[in-house]
Amino acid sequence: MLNKTLKLSVLAAAVAATSAYAAAARDYISIVGSSTVYPFATVVAEKVGRAGGVKTPKIESTGTGGGMKLFCNGVGVEHPDISNASRRIKKSEFEACQKNGVTDVVEMKIGYDGIVLANGKTAPLTKLTRKDVYLALSKEVPDPAGAEKMVPNPYKTWKDVNKGLPDVKIEVLDRRRPPVPVMPSSSW
């Protein structure tokens, strides 16, 4: 919880620092970008608004790429002050910013994306330990034969990981690709 609070505090400080510029041009801060970051940015914006001194920043969920495009289109009241992103700015986006006069680009890492473990509503509740998740998802795991070395992940089902778990294929769903089993050769 402290880590989340710290991250939100850092974002709030960034918003407050931007407010001096935004106040000169309009009476609120305009933020666009990542749909993943949107819920968190909204919480921060509300806290900044409640703290007083500036109006609650306006947050729009445009997606990371859409937000970068809007942000890099130029400087002025018709352009956003901040772009939230779920990744680093691309070289082509940075170059577009520079070309359009957005030369004071400051990139700040606030946090990381997360992993969500899901269980079907009608399925029996599967209780996983941290060790189960680690063994299921890691590229390399401690040698199951007992040797003190790391080996490519051999686990293909949850039962392979832990005999008490169901004999169900381990799957990773990623917004950038369709579901795929976690195989020893996977790398992410």
Residue pairs with C-beta under 8 A, 6 or more apart in sequence:
4 111
7 110
7 111
8 40
8 43
8 44
8 47
10 108
10 110
11 40
11 41
11 44
11 110
12 44
12 47
12 48
12 51
14 82
14 108
14 110
15 29
15 31
15 44
15 45
15 48
15 57
15 82
16 48
16 53
16 54
18 29
18 81
18 82
19 29
19 53
19 54
21 81
22 28
22 29
22 30
22 54
22 81
23 54
25 76
25 77
26 77
27 55
28 54
28 55
28 56
28 57
28 58
29 54
29 55
29 57
29 58
29 81
29 82
30 57
30 58
30 60
30 79
30 80
30 81
30 82
31 41
31 45
31 57
31 58
31 59
31 60
31 80
31 81
31 82
31 83
31 84
32 59
32 60
32 62
32 66
32 67
32 70
32 71
32 80
32 82
32 83
32 84
33 41
33 60
33 61
33 62
33 63
33 64
33 66
33 67
33 68
33 71
33 82
33 83
33 84
33 85
34 61
34 63
34 64
34 67
34 84
34 85
34 86
35 61
35 63
36 64
36 86
36 113
37 84
37 85
37 86
38 59
38 61
38 84
40 111
41 59
41 84
42 59
45 56
45 57
45 58
45 59
46 56
48 54
48 56
48 57
49 55
49 56
49 57
50 56
57 82
59 84
60 67
60 80
62 70
64 83
64 84
64 85
64 86
64 87
67 80
67 83
67 84
67 85
68 83
68 85
68 89
68 90
68 93
69 93
69 96
70 79
70 80
70 83
71 79
71 80
71 82
71 83
71 97
71 102
72 93
72 94
72 96
72 97
72 100
72 102
73 79
73 96
73 100
73 102
74 100
74 101
74 102
75 100
75 101
75 102
79 102
86 113
88 107
89 97
89 105
89 107
94 105
97 103
97 105
115 137
117 128
117 133
119 125
119 126
126 158
126 165
126 166
128 165
129 162
132 158
132 161
132 162
132 165
134 141
135 141
135 153
135 155
135 161
135 162
136 155
136 158
136 161
136 170
136 182
137 170
137 172
137 182
138 153
139 152
139 153
139 184
139 186
139 187
139 188
140 150
140 151
140 152
140 153
141 150
141 151
141 153
141 154
141 155
142 148
142 149
142 150
142 151
143 149
143 150
143 151
144 151
144 154
152 184
152 185
153 182
153 183
153 184
153 186
154 160
154 184
155 161
155 170
155 182
156 169
156 170
156 181
156 182
156 183
157 166
157 167
157 168
157 169
157 170
158 165
158 166
158 167
158 168
158 170
159 165
159 166
159 167
159 168
161 170
169 181
170 181
170 182
171 179
171 180
171 181
171 182
172 179
172 180
172 181
172 182
172 186
173 179
174 180
180 186
